[in-house]
Amino acid sequence: MDHNRQSDLHRAITTLRRKIGGGTKSERAGERESGRAGEKRRLSVFATLRLLPSFSLVPSLSRSLALSLSLCLAGCSRPAPEVEKRAAVDEFFARARSCWPSNGRNGEDNGSLKLAVESVARAENATLVRLIAYARDQAVDFYLPIYRLSAGQWLINEKGRAYLLNEQCREFKLNDSKPSSISASIFWGGGQIPQGGRIRLNPGQVFEATLSFPQLPDQTRIGALVYDGSVLPFTVLTDPQSR
């Protein structure tokens, strides 16, 4: 009888120990899960505090973070190509305005005649400028440069000049002037250039010519064509081209 009681007592104690041990493991597991959840919440809050510019919590750190962020944004962002191009043109005008001709004017300020630089390309020992002349709302005369032996230079309507200006106000004189084959065919049947280089443009008509100048320095990226007092800015193609 005593032996059975001892066995029952032993089994009860063993069962109780198992229950206690199991409960302890469950509690420990629960504590671990709770600890992990709490750690995640603390990390989340810490990350949020680091990102938010909370001046009330850490004023100096927040100001430093805000300043670093603004400098990073300013350094990483780049202006659009057109903005950079416009800024380069403005800078060129600011430097070159002092060497403009006394009667210099913007290319848009020519009454009914509009002049524009279509392209500028480097060729072997030359800089080729494609010039476009356009009549707006009424007929107008456009003059091609003609070489005058008496003057020893190319002249526009007997007195005007065509030359290039680079960023340092250096002049590059005209070496040659050729109308495009299409324009020559349309306006005088591909024959001789009219006397004095006079071209009559009716409203809406376009005339194109290629002007040849000495080769610009390799570092030149922007300049201006001065055509009988009209100042036409341009950018230079970096790839050499031959015509």
BELGI-V750553 format. One record per run of one state. SS is the DSSP state (H for helix, E for strand, L for the rest). FROM is the first residue (numbers start at 0). TO is the last residue. If there is no record, write none. Layout:
[[SS:FROM:TO] [SS:FROM:TO]]
This chain:
[[L:0:0] [H:1:50] [L:51:57] [H:58:75] [L:76:79] [H:80:98] [L:99:103] [E:104:105] [L:106:111] [E:112:122] [L:123:124] [E:125:134] [L:135:138] [E:139:142] [L:143:144] [E:145:147] [L:148:151] [E:152:155] [L:156:158] [E:159:159] [L:160:160] [E:161:164] [L:165:169] [E:170:178] [L:179:179] [H:180:187] [L:188:193] [H:194:196] [E:197:200] [L:201:204] [E:205:212] [L:213:220] [E:221:226] [L:227:228] [E:229:234] [L:235:238] [E:239:239] [L:240:242]]
